[in-house]
Every structure is written in structure tokens, then in C-alpha cells.
Amino acid sequence: QVQLVESGGGLVQAGESLTLSCVASGSIFGINSMEWHRQTPGKRRELVAAITPAGRTVYADSVKGRFTISGDNAKNTVYLQMNNLKPEDTAVYYCAAQTGPPSPDYWGPGTQVTVSA
């Protein structure tokens, strides 16, 4: 089992920045992707960014150039640096860990990000 705990959410104004953190614990050996997803009421959860242990990254088109995912293997922590936030970025952000396709195996409880206009 893997436990994931997010932190760093909050309320900001449009154009501001926020950094989310996700600490992983437990049986983390075998994780081949750490991911950030987000969800708003009535919509499907969507992938925001992902990173592999080798540092390969993937981003949703809507956040490219504004968000950066990074990891600190020594701290078992993944970060999501979010710059130039927009009201449409408002969502609950979830950290996820995947050991193999097609979808994540573990999820954190989520952290709310609210961007006011």
C-alpha cells in the first residue's frame, strides 16, 4: 500500500502562484509515475501533470507553460508549481501514484485550489 498526502492548496487571485506538495509513504517501490489530477463538480477528473522516476514529464495542454511538476526522491515528495493561475484552474487537486497502466493505483484525499477573478 502507498499513502499519499497533499498540501499547499488555498485561495489566490488570478495571476498569482501556488505550489502543491504530495508526500508518498509505504510501499513506494515499484511506482513508475507520480501524477496530479484535478476535478470540479460535475466534471470528470483530469490529468494535469505526471512525472516518472527518471524525470520525464507530461502536461495537459491547458497548463503547459504555467505549471511545473517536479520530484524530490530523497523526500518521497512531488511538487506542482502553478504560476499565472486562472479562475478555470479552480478545482480539487489530487496526487496519484501509478505502478502500471492504465490508471493510478493510489490517490491522496485532495486539496482545494480556488482562484478568484
JOSULVEN-V545937 format. One record per residue. SS is DSSP state (~ for helix, > for strand, _ for the rest). OMEGA is omega as a letter, one per 30 degrees, with the letter a starting at -180 (999 if undefined). Layout:
BEGIN
ss:SS omega:OMEGA
ss:SS omega:OMEGA
END
This chain:
BEGIN
ss:_ omega:l
ss:> omega:l
ss:> omega:a
ss:> omega:l
ss:> omega:l
ss:> omega:l
ss:> omega:l
ss:_ omega:l
ss:_ omega:l
ss:> omega:a
ss:> omega:l
ss:> omega:l
ss:> omega:l
ss:_ omega:a
ss:_ omega:a
ss:_ omega:a
ss:_ omega:l
ss:> omega:l
ss:> omega:l
ss:> omega:l
ss:> omega:l
ss:> omega:l
ss:> omega:l
ss:> omega:l
ss:> omega:a
ss:> omega:a
ss:_ omega:a
ss:_ omega:l
ss:_ omega:a
ss:_ omega:l
ss:_ omega:l
ss:_ omega:l
ss:> omega:l
ss:> omega:a
ss:> omega:l
ss:> omega:l
ss:> omega:l
ss:> omega:a
ss:> omega:l
ss:_ omega:a
ss:_ omega:l
ss:_ omega:a
ss:_ omega:l
ss:_ omega:l
ss:_ omega:a
ss:> omega:l
ss:> omega:l
ss:> omega:a
ss:> omega:l
ss:> omega:l
ss:> omega:l
ss:_ omega:l
ss:_ omega:l
ss:_ omega:l
ss:_ omega:l
ss:_ omega:a
ss:> omega:l
ss:> omega:a
ss:> omega:l
ss:_ omega:a
ss:_ omega:a
ss:_ omega:a
ss:_ omega:a
ss:_ omega:a
ss:_ omega:l
ss:_ omega:a
ss:> omega:l
ss:> omega:l
ss:> omega:l
ss:> omega:a
ss:> omega:l
ss:> omega:a
ss:~ omega:a
ss:~ omega:a
ss:~ omega:a
ss:_ omega:a
ss:> omega:l
ss:> omega:a
ss:> omega:l
ss:> omega:l
ss:> omega:a
ss:> omega:a
ss:_ omega:l
ss:_ omega:a
ss:_ omega:a
ss:_ omega:l
ss:~ omega:a
ss:~ omega:l
ss:~ omega:l
ss:_ omega:a
ss:> omega:l
ss:> omega:a
ss:> omega:a
ss:> omega:l
ss:> omega:a
ss:> omega:l
ss:> omega:a
ss:> omega:l
ss:_ omega:l
ss:_ omega:a
ss:_ omega:g
ss:_ omega:a
ss:_ omega:a
ss:_ omega:a
ss:_ omega:a
ss:> omega:a
ss:> omega:l
ss:_ omega:a
ss:_ omega:l
ss:_ omega:l
ss:> omega:a
ss:> omega:l
ss:> omega:l
ss:> omega:a
ss:> omega:a
ss:> omega:a
ss:_ omega:999
END
